[in-house]
Amino acid sequence: MEKSITYWIRKRAYITPNRVALIGGDREFTYQELLQEINRVAAFLHHKLLLHKGDRIAILSQNRIEYFITYFATAQLGLVAVPLNIRLSTAELAYQIEDSGAKAILFERELEPLFNQLNQLVSFESTHTFEDGYTLFQMENPISDSSSPNDPYIICYTSGTTGKPKGAVLTQENMFWNALNNQYALDLTSSDNCLVILPLFHIGGIGLFAFPTFLSGGTVIVPGKFDPKQVLKIIDDLQVTVMMGVPTIFNALLNEETFHQTDFTSVRVFCSGGAPCPVELIQEYHEKGIPLYQGFGMTETSPTVFMLSKEDYKRKVGSIGKPVMFCDIDLVDDNGKSVKQGEVGELVIRGGNIFKEYWGLPEKTAEAIINGWFYTGDLAYKDKEGYIYIAGRKKDMIISGGENIYPLEVEQVIGEIKEINEVAVIGIHDEKWGEVPIAIASIREGQSILEEHIQNYCSSKLAKYKVPKRIIFLDELPKNATGKLDKKLMQQQYNKKVELK
């Protein structure tokens, strides 16, 4: 079975050369034109930047057409792409560049000030901006495909909430299985128009659902910076059928004034992931006739593991669904034994979508992948129909007086309160109980609520030991560079510094 990424485009260029493959701004490429551009860029990377199979190349850019072309060109040459998170500090980026051993960097001119700062900390053998183009090499200089399916293809760095970020090494074979899994889960076809608004330096931007759409022969649309009004206009104008987002994106779209004038009739699937999606937000989309699914994935799983089906996305709101076609899962206790239905266990995953290794960290790889199973550190439980529900991160679990408290359960209850915008529950030290939960929350604009009202609501829904002992109100909750709530920072700020009642 052919799993090379560039094979998809070559075959599509042969079967349907004139079908539109990629749209960005006022530019579009058919599959034939996309293949020609990939060949041209691959020739440039090889002949001009002198890159060979196995070399790492960093990418510093916002979303744009050239990002996708670079991913395909690196696949053709057997290079290893190192996408850089533009929200990180220069010191954090420098660490990833040095750790990966990237020899070259491609960047967009708008980020040249960031590149110049970065270039003072690290050195590259070669650099190039997207805007300078690739005019030296035309179609007569294509490079033959020298990649192998199980070679390193992309190094995606994790957010590093528990120390230095780890580089998850994904292969082209991983991307093949992810594409296949999503194709089956979403019934993707050549008629689909996929809008990509998640960043392409993140596995979500690559695998959800861009590469699966390319495999299906559909059209991928990539705007630049996220702008709610622009996204809604694209959905309307280009008849978008599938789109992946995170809860903050779907909330921003809902609050955009043009939301209610937008024609969503073309949309088959909106999917939310990356963070728990408030049930109320999901239901608001459903009430407007917009199918908003839930799923679950990780960088290390390329990323899709779970997806609610078209039959269940309304009936099972709150669940992440069942595992996708070519992916097996289990929920296990601390001894690696399967837990019973309804009990919370650690989620472990097995399949062709599981990452190859953590770059340069064989010990960490051996800790994470045991007998072919990836131990995720996520806690979950299964209902009687086999649907999975996330209970939280294992490292976030609070043990209070010997009782386990899963912060996500408490966060979901507080999230039901209409005045609450965002909430995070963490455990802080307590002399008597060891740990007790507190909540850190932000309030919706124009709203107000008292601490005791939140605690009383929790008391009506939760056991007494799960009720937060304090509610801390902030204008905005701290987030890490990937946009997720930074619980580690909150732990540092509030542990032993909060006066308990």
N, C-alpha and C positions, 0 to 999 in steps of 0.2 A: 504494500500500500504506500503510495507516494505522500509523504508528510512535509515535504519542503514547502515553505511559505511562497517562494517565488514561482513554484510550479502552478499554484492556484492562478496567478495572474497570467502566466504564459498560456495556460490552458483556456482561460477565459478570453484572452486576446485572440485565440484561435477559434473558439466556439462562437463567441458573441463580441467581435472586435469593436462594434459601433455602439454598444450599450454603455451608458454613462456609469463610470466607476466611482469617481471622486469629484466632489464640488466643494470649493472654498472661496468665499467672497465672490468675485466676478469671474473666477476661473473654474473650468471643469475639464476633466480628462475622461475620455472613453477608455475601455480596457486596453485597446491597442496603443493609445497615446500614453497611458500609464506605464505599460511595459517598456515603451521606448524611453521614457524618462527614467525609469528604474535602471535600465541598461546604461544610460548616459551617466547617471550619478555613480553607479558602481564602477564604471571605467575611470571616472574622476578620482574616486576614493583610492582606487588601486594605483593608477599611473601617476597622479599628481600628488596625492597625500601619502603615497607609498605604504598603504595599509595592506596587510596580508591576513590570511585565515588565522583566527584566534586573537588578533589585536583588538584592544578595546577602544571604542570611540565614544566620547561623551557628547551629549546633546543638551544645549541650553536654549530653550525656546518656549514660547507660548504655543498654543494649538495653531497649526497651519498645515497646508497641503504638504509642504516639504518634509514635515515630520514623518508622515506616512511613507513618503517616497524613500526617505533615509532608512526607515525600518526595513523596507523591502530590499533596498540595495545592500544593507549590511547582511541580510539573510543570504543574498545571492553570493556574497564574497566569503561567508563564514566568519564575518566579524562579530564582535560582541558589543551591542549597544548599551550605553550607560546613561539612561535618561536622568537628568538632574532636576530636582524639585526647585523651581525658581523662587519658592517662598522661604527657602532655608537661608541661613546666614552664610557668609563667605567661608567662615571657618568650618561649618558643617559640610558645605559643598567640597571644600578642599580635602576634607577627610575622605569623602567618597571617591574623589578622583584619585587620590594617592592609594587608597585601599584597593581600588579596582585596577590600578596601573594603566589608566587611559592614556594613550599616546597622542591622540588628536581630539579636537573639539569642533563641533559645528554649532554656531549660535546665530541668533537673529540680531540685527543691528539695534533694535530697540533696547536690547539687553546688554549692549556694549559696555555701559558703565559698570554693570555687575561683572561682566567678563574681565574688564580691566582690573578691578579689585581682586578678582580671583587669580588673575595671571601674576599678581605680586606674591601669591602664596604658593602656587604650583607652576610647573613649566610643562609645555606641550611641545612635541616634535613638529606638529603642524596644526594650523587653525584655519577656519574658513567661515565666512558668513553666508547665510542662505541668499541674501540679496545680491551677492556677487555672481551667483549663477554657476553654471557648469558648461560654459561655451566651448571649452577646449576639446571636448570629446563628444562626438555625435554618435549616431546609431552604428556606424561602421566599426566602432570599438567596443562591442559588448564583451563582458567577461563571462566565461562559462561558470555555471553553478558549482561551487566547490564546497558547499556546506553539507553537513551530515545531520540527520534529524535529532540525534542525541547530544550534539555539541552544544556548549553554552551559546545562547543567542541574545538574551537580555539579562542584565543584572539590575534588579529593582531593589532598592534599599528600603527596608522597613523603617517605620517612624522612630524607632529607638527609644520608646517610652521607658524601657528598663535598662538603659545603658547605651553604648555605642550602637548605631544602626547596623543591621546585618544585611549583606547583599544576597538576596535570594536569586539563585541562578535558574533561569527558565530556558528551556530548550525549544527548538522549533516543533518537536514532537509534542511538548506540553501545549503549545499554542494550537496545534492540530486538534488534540483531544478537546481542548476548551471550545474551539470553534464548532466541533461536531456536537458537543454537549449542548451548546446554546442553540445550534441549528435545530436539534430535536426538541428542546424545551420550548422554543418560541415559534416553531414551525416557520423558520426563515426561508424565504424564496427569493428568486431574482426580481420579484416585484417590490421588495421591501426597500424603503428609503430610511436609512439609519442616521439619526442626528447624534453626533458625538460632542458632548459638552463637558464631560469629565476630562481632566488634564491628561495629555498624552505622555507625561512623565510618570504617570501612575498606571498600574496594571488595569484599572477600571477603564481608562480611556482607550487602551489597546484592545482589551478582550471583551468589552461590553459596549457595544456589540459590533465594533468595527471589523475586526478580523473575521468573525463568523459571517458578517454580511458580505465581505469580499469572497469568502469561500462559496457562499450561496449565489454569487453573481449579481447582487443588488447594488445599490448606490449608497455611498458613505458621504455624509455632509459634515464638514468641519468648519464652524465659525471660529473667530478668534477669541477674544476675551468674553467671558460669560456676561451677557446683558439680557435680563428677563424680557424686555420689550422686543429685542432682536430675535430671541429664541422663539417667542410666540409668533412673530411674523414669518419666520422660516417654516415653522410647523404648518402655518396656514398656506403660505405661498408654494412650498415644495412638497406638500402632501406627505409629511413625515409619518411613518408607520410604527417605528420603534425608537425608543430613547431610554437610556439609563441615566439615573440621577441619584442624588443623595437627598435626605429630607430637607435640608436647608434650601436646595435648589427648587424642590417642588413647592415649598412654602413661599419662596420668592416669586415664583410664577403665579401662584394663587393670589398674591397680594399686588401683582402688577395690574394697573387700571385697564389694560387691554385684554386681560384674561377672559372676561366674559363676552368679548366680541370675537374671540378667536374660534375658528372652525376646527374642531378636533375630530371630525368624522373619519379622517384618514387613519387615525391612531389605532393600532391594534394592541400595542403594549407600551405602557410606561412601566419602568421597573425601578424600585428604590432599594438601595443597599448602602453599605459603608457605615451605617449607624442605625439603631432601632428607629423605625418610623412611627410617629404618634398615630394611634388608631384613628383619632379624630381627623387628622390630615388625610389619611387614606379614604375615610368615609366621605369627606368633602369631595374628593375626586370622583368617587363612585356615584355620588348623588348627581353629579353633572354628566354622568354617562361615560366617564373617562376610565378605561381599565388601568388601574395602578396595581401592579403586582409587587410582591416582596420576594427577595431572594437572599442568598448569603454566599460570600466568597472571601478569599484571602489572597494576598500577593503570592503566597507559597502554593496556591492551587490554581493559578493562571487565569482567572480567579474563581470561576463559578463552581459551586458545590451543590447548592439547593436552589430550587425555583418553584414557586406556586404555579399550578397549571391554570389554563383558561377555565377549567371546570370549577376550580376551588379558590380563586383569588378573592372572591367575595365571601364565600362560606367560611374560609379559614383565615380571616384577618387576624394578624398577630403571629401567625406561624410563618416560618421561612420555607415551608413546604417539605418535599421529599427530595432525596438526592437525584441529580440528573443522571441520564442514561448510563454513561460509562464511568460511574463513580460509586464506590461502596463506602459506607460509614458504619460506625458503631459508637455507642456511648459506654464508657468504661469507668470503673472505680480506680482507686490509687494502686490497686494490684493488677490492673489491666484486665479485670474480669467484667463482662457485660453486665450492666445494671438492669433492673426490672423496669417494665413500662411504668412511666410516671415518676421514676426516680431520676435525680440529676446525676449526670456523669460527664466525664470529659469527652469531647467530640474527637474522634480519630477518623482519618480519611485515607482511602487507598484508591489509586487509579492512575491512568496515563497523564493526568493533569498535574500530578504532584511534582514540585520543583526538584531539580537535580541535587542541589546542595546549597549550603551557605558558603559564599565565596571566601576561600582561605580559612575556613573555620570547621575543620573536620570533627572536632569534639562537639560543637553545637549541632552539626548535622546529625551526628550519631545520637544525640539526646532527643532530637526532634523526629527522626525517622527510625522506627524500631520494627524490624521484621516486615518492612514494606508499608507500615502504617505511619502516617504523619499525625503526631500528637499536637493538637492545635492550641491547647491552653484555654479553649472555650468550653464553657459548661452549658449543657442542654438537657432537655428531657423530651420524651416521646409520648404522644397521646395514644388512645386505644386504636386509632385508625392509622397510626404510623407516621403522623405528621410531627415535625420537629419544631421545638420552641427554644430559643436561646435564653439561658438564665444569666449569662454574664461571663466575664473573664475569670479564670481560676485565680489569678493573682489579685483580682479585685474583691474576692469573696471576703466578707466580714464574719469573724467568729466571735460572737458575743455571749459570754457565759456558757460556752460549749455549743451554742446554737448557730447554725449556718444562716447567714443573711446574704441573699443575692441582690446586689444594688439595683440591677435592672428591674427586678420586680417592684421595688419601691419607687424607682424613677417612673415606671409606667403608671403607677397609681397617681403620683403627683402630677404627671403629665396630663391626666384626665381633667385637671382643674383648668377652667378656661382662661384664667388670668395668667397662667404660667407659660412662659416662652420657652425656656430651656432649664434643665435640671440635671445635676450630677449628685449622686450619693456616694460618700466615701466613709471609711471607718477611721476613727481617731482613738488614740489611747485612752483607756479608762482604768483607774486603779482597781475598781471592784469587778468589772465585767471583762477586762482585757481590752476589748474594743466596743465602741458603740457607733451607730450610724448618725451622720449629720447630712443635711442636704444643702447644696449651694444652688441657688436658683436666680433666674432673671425673669422679670415681669413684662408682659406685653405692653406696648406703648399705650398710654392712656388708661391703664388698669392699675389697681392696687389691691393688696390682700395682706392680712395679718399673719404672722408666724403661727399663732395658735389655731387659726382657721385651717391652715395646711395640716398641722398635726392632728386636729380633730378629724379631718377627712381621712387621713391615713389610719387613724384609730378605728374608723368604721369599716375599713377594708383589710387591715393587716393585723397580725398578732402584735401585742404590745412591744415586744423586744425589737420588732422591725421598724417601729415608728421613729423617725429622726429626732434626736434629742435637741437639736438646734436647726434652724433654717437661716442660712446666711444669704442675704440678698445682694446681688451684684448687677451693675448695668449690663455687663456682658461677661459670659463665662470664658475663661482662658482656653485656647485651643492650640494644638500643635501644628506643625507645618503642613500636615495633610488635612487640616480642618476638623479633626476629631477633638472632642473634649479632652483636655490635658489633666487627667486625674492625678498623675504623678506630681505635677506642679501644685495642684490643690492640696494634695497630701502634705507636701512640704510647707505650704503656707499656713495650713490650719491645724495640723496635728500638734497637740499639746498647747495650742494657742487659743483655743475656743473655750470660753467659760461655760460649763454645762450647768443646766438648771437642776 
